């Protein structure tokens, strides 16, 4: 059972429990975010539209593979409408708002509802909502598990957790400085094996990524069969 499943089941005894405020981009903000995603990550002919939105309206932009980048980029659009509860000592870093990215191989079945195909999208949405339901914040190096027991996300993988990395391009870290002054940070979701999560918790994200690079293990695009470092 996923962490957020537990939350909903624990707190949804009646309909009013799920009647939460809607955190939405304004029309002009949405246009800015839409344009920025298209210009920065690539044009997205397809969007996975959300049908039920109890808090934020969270769509997923699907940027198809190209010759230069032969993988899917899935980018949330809607998470950044919510201001995360960032501790006072971090306020100067402008990290209150975020959107999230996950990259999948070009042969991944994006349209499938089978859990072995859908789990990265589920994780993407769960991560985007975690700051709302837990009144917390997420930024570089933060991790989250599938559940408290450390269960794998699906039957086709041992991944049971993720760590956040900066989403980057040739210009550096990807962040949108909106005309209003609001800053939207983009973080890439990197799935981890149990032993990699343990290593990260005992050390830090920078050291974890250094280990991946030292051993030549590609980790930016999800590979359910990749080696553990």
N, C-alpha and C positions, 0 to 999 in steps of 0.2 A: 504493500500500500504506500502510495506516495505521501510526502509530508503534507501537501496542501489538501489531499483527499482526507487526511485525518482532521485537518482544521475544519473543512466544510462539514464533515459528519458530526464533529463535536459541536459546531456552532450553528447548525441549520435545522433546529427543531421546528421552526415555523418560518413562514415566508418573510416576515419582517426582519429576521436576522440577516437576510441577504440583501436588504434594501439599503445599499450603501451609496454615498455620494458618487457622482460620476466625475472623474478627473479627465477632462478632455482638452485637447488643443483647441485654441480658437481657430476660426477659418483661415486667418492669415498665417498663423503658426503652422497649421497643417500644410498649407501650400509651401511654406519655406522648408519644412522637413521633407516633404515629398520631393521637391526639387533637389534638395541636397543629397538625398539617398540616390536619386537617379544619376546625378552628376558625379558622385563620389564612388559609389559601388557599381553602378551600371543601370541601364534602363530595365524596368521590370514590367513585362507584359502581363504577368500574372500576380495576383494578390490573394493570399489565403485570408478571406474575410471572416471575421468573428461574428457568430450569430448571437450568442448570449454574452453580454458584457456587464457584470455586476459592479464594476469599479472603474477601470479604464477600458476604452475600446481598443483592443489590441489586434491589429492586422499584421500579417507577415508578408513582406515584399519578397518575391522570388526572382532573384537575378540569375538568369540561365548561364550555363557554362559557355566560355568562349575559347578561341584558340590560345590566347595568352593566359587565360585563367580557366583551365578545364575542370571546373567544379561549380556547384551551386553556391550562391551566397543568399542566406535567408536572414532578413533584417527586420526587426520589429519596428512598428510605427504606431505609437500610442503610449508606450511606457513613460516617455519623457514628459508627459502631461502631469505626472505626479511628482511632487517635491519630496524627496526622501528625507528621512530624519537623520541628517548628518550631524555628528557631534560638533560642538562649538569649535574645538581646536582644528577642525578640518574645513571650516567654512570658507577660508580664504582661497581654497583650491577650486572653487566653483564645480563641485561634484554632486550637487543636489539632484541633477536630472540625468537620465541615461536611457539609451536604447541598446539593443543587444543583437549580436550577430553569431550565426553558426554556419560553418561551411561543410557541404556534403559532396561526396564523389559524383561525377557526372552521370553514373549509371544508377544513382539512388532513385527509388520510386517515390517521388514527392507526393503523388496523388493518393497513395495507398493509406488505408485506415488500419492496416495490420500493425500491431504494436512493434514488430521488428523493423518496420519502416517509419512509423510515426513517432517513435520515442524522442528523436532529436527535436522535433517540433514541440512536443509536449514539454520537454525540458526547457526549451527557449521560452515558452509561455509561463512556465512555473517560475523560472528565474526572474522574469520581468514583473511578476506579481508578488514575489516574496517580500519586497520592501513594504508593500501596502499591508499585507495580511499580518506581517510580523512587526510593523512599525519600526523598521530598521533601514539600513542603507547597504548598497553594494558598490564596490569599486575594484580597481586592480588588485589581484591577489586573493580576493574573497572566494571562498569555496562553499558548496552546498552538496549534500548527499541526496540520493533518491529517497531514502527514509532513514529512520534512526538505526535500523538493523544493518544498513549497508547493503541492501538488496540490489542486484544488478538491474539496470533500466529495462532490459528485455532479454529474451531467451537467446538472442544471437550475439550477445556481447557480455564481457565482464565489467564494462564500465558501470560504475555505481555513484559517480560524483562528477562535479565539474569545478574548474577554477577559471576565474576571469582574467583575461589578458587584454591589453589595449588593442583595439582594432587599429590597424595601421595601413598606410599606403606609402608611396614614394616620398611624400611630403612629411611623413611622421605620423604621430597619433591623430586619429580622426575625431574631430569635435566640431560641432556646429555652433558658431557664435551668432545668435539670432539678432535681428534688427532691434528687438526689444531689450537686448543685453543678456537675455537668458542663454546659458551655455548647455548644450546637449552633448554628453560624452558617449562614445560608442565603445562597447566592450565586446570582445570575442569570447565565446564560450568554448572551453577546451575540456572534453571529457577525460576522466582519469580512472585508472584502475585502483582498487583498494590500497595496494601497497604504495602507489604514487601519491594518493591522498595522505597516507600516513607520513610519507617522507616530507611532503609539503608542510604538514602541520608541525612536524618536528624541526623544520628549517624555515624556508620561505618560498614564495613563488619565483623570485629571481633565480634562486639556486636550482629549483626544479626545472625551469626552462633552460638553464645552462646545461643541466644533465642531458636533456633531450638533444640539445645542439651538439654537445660533446660526442654523443653516441650516434649522431646522424639520424635520429628518429624523427620523421615528419609528424607533426602533431596538429598543425593548423587546420587540416581537412580531416573530418572524421573518418577513421578506418577502424572498423570493429575488430579487425584482425591484426592491428599494429602490435609491434613488440612493446613490452614494458621495459622502461629504461633499466 
